[in-house]
Amino acid sequence: MMKRVLRFLQIGGVLVLGLPFSVGAAPRLALEQDTFDFGAVAQGEIVKQSFVLKNSGDENLDIQR
């Protein structure tokens, strides 16, 4: 019985201590359009598409190349 209580407190402590880290502010990458249809593309043909990216989160989003 005592082992169960200690185990419960141990698991509860881990969950409580981890909670503030999972709820914090974070960047969130969003695409204006989530699908792109290039149609029929022949082998060797070059296609181009511009992607509009948006940060919908509440922290700075750092995109590195």
N, C-alpha and C positions, 0 to 999 in steps of 0.2 A: 504494500500500500504506500509506504513512504517513497519507494522508487517511482511510483506513478506520479506522486505529487511533485517530486523533484524534477522529473522529466517534463511535466506540464509547465512548471515554472521556467525551466530551461528553454523550452520551445517558445513560450509566451514572451520571454525576455528577448529572444532573437527577433521575433516578429515586431515587437514594440521598438527595438533599437533600429531596425531596418526601415521602419515606416517613414521617418522624415526624409530619407534619401530617395525614396521612390515617389514622393509627392512633390518634390521640388520643381522649380522652373526648368524648362528644357526647350531647346530649339525643335522645330518640327518642319520637315521638308514636305512641301505640297506641290504637286504638278497641276498646272491649270487644266490640262487635258491628260487623262490617264491611259488613253489608247490612241494609237496611230495606225492608219491603214495606208500602206504604200501601194496597194493594188498589186497588179502583176509586174514583177521586176525581172527583167532578163538577166542572165548570168553576165557579170562584167559591167552592167549598167550601174551608174552612180546615182544614188538618191540622197537628198538632203532634207533635214527637218530641224526647225528651231524648237527648242524646249523652253517653256517659261516656267521658272522655278520660283517658289514663294516660301518665305519663312512664316508659317502660321503659328509658331510657338511664341513663348514669352522670354526667350533668351536669344543672344546673337547666334546666327548660324554661320559657321566657318566652312566654306567649300574650298578644298585645296585640290590643285591639279597634280 
